[in-house]
Each structure stands twice: as C-alpha cells, then as structure tokens.
Amino acid sequence: MKHRGIKDERIITEFQKLNSHGFTICFAGLMISLAVKVFVLNWDMKLWLDTFLILMAACLYVVIRGIRAGLYQLPPKEGEVKRFKKMNLIGGLLSSVVWGALMFSYDLLDSNQADLSKSIMSTVAGTVVFFCGITALQWLMMKRSNKNADKTLDSEN
C-alpha cells in the first residue's frame, strides 16, 4: 500500500507558512540586491533588468492570484472601512514620498545646478501622479477582489 502523505490541516498550514517565509526572504533579497545595483553601484540597466523582471513577475503572480481568489477584502464594519481607507491613503502618501525622494536623488546625481528647478517640478508632478495611480490601483484591486470573493461564495452554495 502506497503512502499518499498526510493531509492534516496543521501540516498543510505549516507548509504554507514555510513557503510564505521562503518567498518573503527571496523577495527581500531581490529588493536589496536591486536597490544596491541601481542606487549604490549605479549599474547600467542591462545589468539589473533581469532581477527587476523576476521580482515584478513574482509580485504580479501573487497579486493576480490573490485578486482572483478574493483574498483582498474590505473590512465588514463601516468604522473599520474608514480606518482602512485612512491607512491606505497614508501608505500611498508615504510610498509616494519615498518614490519622489529616490527619483529626485537620482536626478540630482545626473544633473547640474541649472536643471535643479526643472528636476524639482518634474519630481513633484511625478510624485502626485504616482500617489493617484497607486491609490486608485489599490482600490481597484480591492473592489475586484471583493467581487471575486462574492462569486466564490455563490459558487459554493
């Protein structure tokens, strides 16, 4: 008689946790590697593009599968939804500021003093566009995920 493996929920959950931690370690390693290659070593794009594409492909896969499974859901209570929206806006603002600072410092390294005002204006405009885009994208993901979660519940009944 063949042993098919244990299907205990605790073991399955532990495997999932290990896989999640492994992905997190790989993700952090790739992010650090990418940041060092781009911002510290100032490597040419062709030397770090593969790392960036691998990182983006993994992130895209996780997000799309999460949306299709309906994993990203809004909280059930109105007060929690308001708090979630506030945290979403704060997170979008912080990520936009970090993005703007990185882009400005990158421009500052490549430009002379005469281009400083142009660099500031383009960075501010880019930061606003980034904030609007990332916030809208997050809400679109949440709405789509909620729809998919509802479809999953309807198909189970």
Residue pairs with C-beta under 8 A, 6 or more apart in sequence:
23 58
23 62
26 58
27 55
27 58
27 59
30 51
30 54
30 55
30 58
31 55
33 51
34 48
34 51
34 52
34 55
37 43
37 47
37 48
37 51
38 48
39 102
39 105
39 106
42 109
63 141
66 72
66 145
67 141
67 144
67 145
67 148
68 148
69 148
69 149
69 152
70 145
70 146
70 147
70 148
70 149
70 150
70 151
70 152
71 145
71 149
72 141
72 142
72 145
72 146
73 142
73 145
73 146
73 149
74 81
74 84
74 142
74 146
75 81
75 83
75 84
88 135
88 138
88 139
89 135
92 131
92 134
92 135
92 138
93 131
95 130
95 134
96 127
96 128
96 130
96 131
96 134
97 127
99 126
99 127
99 130
100 123
100 124
100 126
100 127
100 130
103 123
103 126
103 127
104 119
104 120
104 123
107 115
107 119
107 122
107 123
108 116
108 119
111 119
